Amino acid sequence: MHLLSQAKAKQIKAFHQKKIRDESGLFLIEGKKIFFETIKSNWDIEYICVTHSFYDTYKDSLSGFSDRISIGTEDQITQISTLKTNNNVVALVKQPKSSKIPNPKADLWLVLESISDPGNMGTIIRLADWFGLQEIITIGNCVEWFNPKVVSSSMGSFLRIKQIKSDYKSLTESGRQAFVADMVGESLYTFSFPENSVLVIGNEANGISNDWVKSNARTISIPSFGKAESLNAGIATGIILNHYQFGKTR
């Protein structure tokens, strides 16, 4: 344990950049809640920066990391964090390896295609966790899974939801029936998901790609009862997953 130097603070702040996270295989976690959830989940924590008061309060929980801890001021922690309100703990954690093969026993494959907003991605990870899924399949140009905003908005659910990096060809060759969410399509409430389904949520601005339009995918939509033009990807995913799970319990 030692004091946080200016050079080390600059080095940690560099992890705000995707390039540095990709090159190092590490990512940032920020704030007390996610920090302690990460410890409990036994992920590999490489380095920790905390304030004196945080260390004094939780020294028993931090005892196994003494050689990886720097002590900084509240201002220093705030400056190296991406969160405006985080002034107690920042840590660097090793990224787990992602898989390319979805679980064949999973009843529903949730596919995110080119989701670009980190808030939506984090919310969907949290929703998948809430509704009992264990993995999310990403295809296309999705926002980085370990983007700090994704991590923070998932509220710790990134620790329990596995990322599967796949592609359109592999998914369509799986033999599963795909359902794509769109503004116009079969009403969500007129059917139940069959076993071994694929649910595709598309890009916030552009929707699904033409590949799905040309396939045998069925288009589903959430009926509107008001005048709102659309729903964001996170809200739409939550409504559809709720319908899916409700259909299983009826």
C-alpha positions as CSV (number, residue, x, y, z in Angstrom):
1,M,0.0,0.0,0.0
2,H,1.3,3.4,-1.0
3,L,0.2,6.9,-1.8
4,L,-1.3,7.6,-5.2
5,S,1.3,9.4,-7.3
6,Q,0.5,11.8,-10.1
7,A,2.1,9.5,-12.7
8,K,0.0,6.5,-11.5
9,A,-3.2,8.6,-11.4
10,K,-2.5,9.6,-15.1
11,Q,-1.9,6.0,-16.0
12,I,-5.3,4.9,-14.4
13,K,-7.2,7.8,-16.0
14,A,-5.9,6.5,-19.4
15,F,-8.3,3.6,-19.0
16,H,-11.2,6.0,-19.9
17,Q,-10.0,5.3,-23.5
18,K,-11.2,2.2,-25.3
19,K,-7.8,1.7,-26.9
20,I,-6.0,1.4,-23.6
21,R,-8.7,-1.1,-22.3
22,D,-8.3,-3.2,-25.4
23,E,-4.5,-3.2,-25.3
24,S,-4.3,-4.1,-21.6
25,G,-7.3,-6.4,-21.3
26,L,-8.3,-4.4,-18.2
27,F,-11.3,-2.1,-17.4
28,L,-12.4,0.3,-14.8
29,I,-14.9,-0.3,-12.0
30,E,-16.0,2.6,-9.9
31,G,-17.9,3.1,-6.7
32,K,-18.4,1.1,-3.5
33,K,-21.3,-1.1,-4.6
34,I,-19.8,-2.5,-7.8
35,F,-16.4,-2.7,-6.2
36,F,-17.6,-5.1,-3.5
37,E,-19.8,-7.1,-5.9
38,T,-16.7,-7.6,-8.0
39,I,-14.7,-8.8,-5.0
40,K,-17.5,-11.3,-4.1
41,S,-17.6,-12.5,-7.7
42,N,-13.9,-13.4,-7.5
43,W,-12.9,-11.5,-10.6
44,D,-9.2,-10.7,-11.0
45,I,-8.6,-7.2,-9.5
46,E,-5.3,-5.8,-10.7
47,Y,-5.1,-2.5,-8.9
48,I,-7.2,-0.4,-6.4
49,C,-7.2,3.3,-5.6
50,V,-9.1,4.4,-2.4
51,T,-9.3,7.2,0.0
52,H,-7.9,7.0,3.6
53,S,-11.4,6.9,5.0
54,F,-12.5,4.2,2.7
55,Y,-9.5,2.1,3.5
56,D,-9.9,2.6,7.2
57,T,-13.6,1.6,7.0
58,Y,-13.1,-1.5,4.9
59,K,-9.5,-2.6,5.7
60,D,-10.6,-6.1,6.6
61,S,-12.1,-6.6,3.1
62,L,-9.1,-5.0,1.5
63,S,-6.5,-7.0,3.4
64,G,-5.8,-9.4,0.6
65,F,-5.0,-6.6,-1.8
66,S,-2.5,-4.6,0.2
67,D,0.2,-4.9,-2.5
68,R,-2.2,-3.5,-5.1
69,I,-3.6,-0.5,-3.3
70,S,-2.9,3.2,-3.6
71,I,-4.3,5.8,-1.2
72,G,-5.4,9.0,-2.7
73,T,-7.4,12.1,-1.8
74,E,-11.1,12.5,-2.7
75,D,-10.2,15.0,-5.4
76,Q,-7.7,12.5,-6.9
77,I,-10.2,9.7,-7.0
78,T,-12.8,12.0,-8.5
79,Q,-10.3,13.1,-11.2
80,I,-9.4,9.5,-12.3
81,S,-13.1,8.4,-12.2
82,T,-15.6,8.7,-15.0
83,L,-18.4,9.3,-12.5
84,K,-19.1,12.8,-11.1
85,T,-20.0,11.5,-7.7
86,N,-17.4,8.8,-7.2
87,N,-14.8,10.0,-4.6
88,N,-13.9,6.8,-2.8
89,V,-12.8,3.9,-4.9
90,V,-11.6,3.1,-8.5
91,A,-10.2,-0.3,-9.5
92,L,-8.7,-2.0,-12.6
93,V,-10.1,-5.4,-13.3
94,K,-9.1,-8.1,-15.8
95,Q,-11.6,-8.6,-18.6
96,P,-12.9,-12.2,-18.9
97,K,-12.7,-13.9,-22.2
98,S,-15.8,-13.8,-24.3
99,S,-17.2,-16.8,-26.1
100,K,-18.3,-17.1,-29.7
101,I,-20.8,-20.0,-29.0
102,P,-24.1,-19.4,-27.3
103,N,-25.4,-21.9,-24.8
104,P,-27.4,-24.4,-26.9
105,K,-29.5,-25.3,-23.9
106,A,-30.7,-21.7,-23.4
107,D,-34.4,-21.4,-24.3
108,L,-34.0,-17.8,-25.5
109,W,-31.0,-16.2,-27.2
110,L,-31.0,-12.4,-26.7
111,V,-29.2,-10.8,-29.6
112,L,-28.1,-7.1,-29.7
113,E,-27.2,-5.8,-33.1
114,S,-25.1,-2.7,-33.3
115,I,-26.5,-1.2,-30.0
116,S,-24.4,2.0,-29.8
117,D,-25.6,3.8,-26.7
118,P,-23.7,2.6,-23.5
119,G,-26.7,3.5,-21.3
120,N,-28.9,1.2,-23.3
121,M,-26.4,-1.6,-23.3
122,G,-25.9,-1.4,-19.6
123,T,-29.6,-1.3,-19.0
124,I,-30.2,-4.3,-21.2
125,I,-27.5,-6.2,-19.3
126,R,-29.3,-5.4,-16.1
127,L,-32.6,-6.5,-17.6
128,A,-31.2,-9.8,-18.8
129,D,-30.0,-10.4,-15.3
130,W,-33.4,-9.5,-13.8
131,F,-35.3,-11.8,-16.2
132,G,-33.0,-14.8,-15.5
133,L,-30.9,-14.9,-18.7
134,Q,-27.2,-15.8,-18.4
135,E,-25.8,-14.4,-21.6
136,I,-26.2,-11.8,-24.3
137,I,-25.2,-12.2,-27.9
138,T,-23.7,-9.2,-29.6
139,I,-23.3,-8.8,-33.3
140,G,-22.4,-5.9,-35.6
141,N,-20.9,-2.7,-34.3
142,C,-22.0,-2.7,-30.6
143,V,-20.7,-0.4,-28.0
144,E,-17.8,-2.0,-26.0
145,W,-19.0,-4.3,-23.2
146,F,-16.6,-2.8,-20.7
147,N,-17.1,0.8,-21.6
148,P,-17.3,2.6,-18.2
149,K,-20.8,3.8,-18.8
150,V,-22.0,0.3,-19.7
151,V,-20.4,-1.1,-16.6
152,S,-21.9,1.5,-14.3
153,S,-25.4,1.5,-15.8
154,S,-25.5,-2.3,-15.5
155,M,-25.4,-1.9,-11.8
156,G,-23.2,-4.9,-11.3
157,S,-25.1,-7.2,-13.6
158,F,-22.1,-7.4,-16.0
159,L,-20.7,-9.7,-13.4
160,R,-23.4,-12.3,-14.0
161,I,-24.3,-11.9,-17.7
162,K,-21.8,-13.4,-20.2
163,Q,-21.1,-11.8,-23.5
164,I,-21.2,-13.9,-26.6
165,K,-19.6,-12.4,-29.7
166,S,-21.3,-13.9,-32.7
167,D,-22.5,-13.0,-36.2
168,Y,-25.6,-13.1,-38.4
169,K,-24.5,-16.2,-40.4
170,S,-23.9,-18.3,-37.3
171,L,-27.2,-17.4,-35.7
172,T,-29.3,-18.0,-38.8
173,E,-27.6,-21.4,-39.3
174,S,-28.5,-22.4,-35.8
175,G,-32.0,-23.5,-36.9
176,R,-33.7,-21.4,-34.3
177,Q,-36.7,-19.1,-35.1
178,A,-35.7,-15.5,-34.9
179,F,-38.0,-12.7,-33.8
180,V,-36.9,-9.1,-34.5
181,A,-38.3,-6.1,-32.7
182,D,-39.5,-3.3,-34.9
183,M,-42.0,-0.5,-35.0
184,V,-44.3,-2.4,-37.3
185,G,-45.0,-6.1,-37.0
186,E,-47.0,-8.8,-35.3
187,S,-48.3,-7.6,-31.9
188,L,-46.2,-8.9,-29.1
189,Y,-49.3,-9.9,-27.2
190,T,-50.8,-12.2,-29.8
191,F,-48.3,-15.0,-29.5
192,S,-45.9,-16.7,-27.1
193,F,-42.3,-17.3,-27.8
194,P,-41.7,-20.9,-28.9
195,E,-38.9,-23.0,-27.4
196,N,-35.4,-22.2,-28.7
197,S,-36.1,-18.7,-29.9
198,V,-33.9,-15.8,-30.9
199,L,-34.9,-12.3,-30.0
200,V,-33.1,-9.5,-32.0
201,I,-32.9,-5.9,-30.7
202,G,-31.5,-3.6,-33.3
203,N,-29.7,-0.3,-33.4
204,E,-31.5,2.6,-31.7
205,A,-31.6,4.8,-34.8
206,N,-31.5,2.4,-37.7
207,G,-33.3,-0.7,-36.4
208,I,-32.4,-4.1,-37.7
209,S,-30.2,-4.8,-40.6
210,N,-31.4,-5.9,-44.0
211,D,-30.0,-9.4,-43.4
212,W,-32.8,-10.1,-40.9
213,V,-35.4,-8.6,-43.3
214,K,-34.3,-11.1,-46.0
215,S,-34.3,-14.1,-43.6
216,N,-37.3,-16.0,-42.3
217,A,-37.3,-13.9,-39.1
218,R,-40.7,-12.8,-37.8
219,T,-41.1,-9.2,-36.9
220,I,-42.8,-8.3,-33.6
221,S,-43.8,-4.9,-32.3
222,I,-45.0,-3.5,-29.0
223,P,-48.5,-2.0,-29.4
224,S,-48.7,1.7,-28.7
225,F,-51.7,3.2,-26.8
226,G,-50.5,6.8,-26.8
227,K,-48.7,9.3,-29.0
228,A,-45.0,8.6,-28.3
229,E,-43.1,8.0,-31.5
230,S,-40.9,5.2,-30.3
231,L,-39.2,3.4,-27.3
232,N,-35.5,3.2,-26.7
233,A,-33.8,-0.2,-27.0
234,G,-33.6,-0.7,-23.2
235,I,-37.3,-0.1,-22.5
236,A,-38.4,-2.2,-25.5
237,T,-36.1,-5.1,-24.4
238,G,-37.6,-5.0,-20.9
239,I,-41.2,-5.1,-22.1
240,I,-40.4,-8.0,-24.5
241,L,-38.5,-10.0,-21.8
242,N,-41.3,-9.5,-19.4
243,H,-43.8,-10.9,-21.9
244,Y,-41.5,-13.8,-22.6
245,Q,-41.1,-14.8,-19.0
246,F,-44.8,-14.2,-18.2
247,G,-45.7,-16.5,-21.1
248,K,-43.5,-19.3,-19.6
249,T,-45.3,-19.2,-16.3
250,R,-48.9,-19.2,-17.6
